[in-house]
């Protein structure tokens, strides 16, 4: 895969020494992190705006990534006069079944990494802005529905990403302090939620350019750039850390 603005330095070729991240739990976003649904999701949102004759651009559509649909629509309700948020949300969801929607596929390395973590006894959770039936259908399609010890969906929290509630709930369910967990996210709102929860964040540049995920601690092109080693330790072969851990200097690398 050729390098693009979506890929951090070193992605794809595993150049340089990997970062090593000890962990007691791993937490994954779903859309764009485990499964590449972003082209379809953006097409669904575009169709909603087009159906109602509402002006929009790609920057607006891209800003919805990682957020709960009902919260997005509540903020934009003034653009759809006379339409209820619940009605609009049901409408956009219904477009997902249209035959002309873009297909979805696993993010490279996602299923393998989740299976490796589960097999090594590292508890795994999923934190998604999607509703539970949708989330479970995607996980089932990946063949990993039974592997997460916790799945936190839009209906399980009062505040969606970038609020950390979902990630804190996942850590609580897993019985692991947030600081001992590594989380994977592809959207700015998700990265902000992970960092607010106190977790180490690996940004996955499947749907956003690297600069949009600047708050992440590490960047990878996809999950083939992450390996599990004994310890357990995650070896991250993507871009260099966005910041050095407290008390660690360059001479210690």
N, C-alpha and C positions, 0 to 999 in steps of 0.2 A: 504494500500500500504506500503510495507516494505521500510525502509529508505535505500537510496543508495547514491552514491557520487553525484547524481544529485539533492538531496534534502537537503535544509538547515536545521540546527538544529530546531526542533520544528515543521517542516512541517508535515502536514497530521493529527496531533493530537491536534493542537491548544493549545500546552502547553505554559504557561506563559502569561504575560499581553501583549495585542496587542499594536503596535505603532499606534498612531492616527495622521492622516495627513489631515489637513484642505485643501480644494481645491476649485477652481472655474471652473476647466475644467479637463477632463481626456483624455489622448492620448494613443492610443494602436498601437503597431506594429501588423502585421497580421500573417504571417507565424511563427508558433511556439509559438505565444503568445495568439492569439484568436483561431487558428485552428492548429492542429498538422499535419503539412505537411512535417516536416523535413525528416522522413524516405523516403517518396516518392521523395523529392527534391534531397536527396543524391543519391538515386538510379538512378535518371535521369542524374546527373553529372557523376556518375561512368560509365554509359552506353556510354556517349559521349567519355570519355577517352578510354574506351575499344574499341569502334568502330574505333577510329583512331589509336589504338595501342600506346597510349601515357602513359608512366609510371605514376603512381599516388599512393597515400596512403590515409588512412583515415584522417590523420591530414590535408592534403591539402584540401580534400573534406569538412571537418568540417569548415575550415577557410572561406568558401564562405558564411556561414550563415549570413543573415542580409544585404548582399551587393547586389548591382545591378549586374545582370548577365553580362551585356555588359562591365562593368568596370572590372570584374573578367577576362573575356575573353580577353579584351584588354591587360591586364598585362601578360597573358599567351599565347598570339598570336604566340610567337616564337616556341611554342610546336606543333603548327598546321600549318606548312609551306604550303603556297598556299591556305589557307582557310581564308575567310573574317570573321570578328567578327560577322557581322549580320547573315551570313549563319550559323555559329556555334550556335549562340543564338537561331535561329529558329529551328535548329535541336534538341537542348536539350529540348526546350519547347515542341516539338512534341512528345517526349517520355512520357509526362505526360498522354497521352491518351492510352498508351499501357495497355492491360488488365492484365499484370503481375506486374504492379506497386503496391506498398503498398497502402492501402486505407488511407483516411484522416478522421479525426474526430475532433469535437470541443475540445479545451482544457477544462478540467473540471472547471465549474464555470464561463466560459467566457461569454456565452450568458446571463446568469442570471445577471452578474455584469453590462454589457452594458445596459441591459433593466432597471435595477434599477437606474443607473445614469440618463438615459434618462427620466425615469418616475419622477425623483426628480428634473428635470430641470437643471441638470449639463450637459453642452455641451460636446459632445464626438467627437473626431477626430481619424482617422486612418492614420498612416504614414508608408508606405510600400515601399520596394525596388522592388516590382513587378510592372508589367504593369497594366493599369487600367482594361482592360477586365478580366484578371485573378483575380484581387483583387475583382472586383464587383461580379464575379461568386462565389467566396468563401464567401463573405458577404451575398449574396443571399442564398447560401446553408445553412448558419447559421440562416437565417430568420431575419437578422438585417440590410439589405442593406440600408433601409431608415433612420436608426437611427443616424449614424454619421452626424454631421453638416458639416464636411469637411473630404475628403479623398485625401491625398497627395500621389501620386504614382511616379514611377520612371520617367515617362515622364514629371512630373511637376517641376522637379528640375534640376539644372545644375550639381550639385555635390551630390552623394549619401552618405549614411552612411559610415564612421563615421562623415562625415560633418553634422553640425546641421541644414543645410538649410531646410530640410523637416519639422523638429519640429518647427523651427521658423516660417515657412509658416503656419503651423497648428495653432499656437498660434495667429498669425496675423489674420487669417480668423475667429477664434473664438472670437477675441477681448479681449483676456486675456493675461496679462503679463506672460512670461514663468515661472517666479518664483511662480506663483499661480496655476500652472498646475502640475499634477502627471502623469508620463508616464510609460508604461509597456513595457519591452523588454526582449527577450530571448537570444540575441546574443551580443558578445563583441562590435561589430561595432555599434550596436544600442544603447547600454548603453553609449558608448563614445559620440554618437550624442546627446542623451538626456542630458547628463551632460554638454556638450559644449553649448547647448541651454539654460542652466540655470534652467532646470526643476528638480524636485524630481524624482528619478528613482526607480521603483520597478522591480527588476530582477526576471524573471520567469524561473526556472531551468527545463524546459521541454526538452530542447535540448542540454544544455551545463552543465558541472559540476559547482558547486557553485564557485569554485576558478576562473573560466573563467569570472564570472560576478562580480568580486571583486569591480569594480567601482560603482556598484549600491548602493543606500542608504539602501535598504531593499531587502530581498530575500524571495521568496515563492516557493513552489513546483508547485502550479497551482493557478488558480483564485478562487478556493473554499476557499483559505486562506485569502481572502479580502472581507470585508463587508462594505456596505454604511450605515452610521448612520446620524441622523439629524445634521445639521450644515451648509453645509454638511461636513462630516468627513469620511475618509476612515480608517477603522480599519484593520491593517495588522497583521496577526497572524503567519507569518513565522519567519525567522531568525531575530536575533537582528540587529538594524541599523548598517550599515558598518561604519558610523561616526556620531558623535553627532552634531545636528544643532548648529550654532554659539550662544554662550551665554547660552547654556543649559548644566547643569551638572547632574551627577548621582543622587544627592540629590533632584533633581526636578522631578524625574520620579514618 
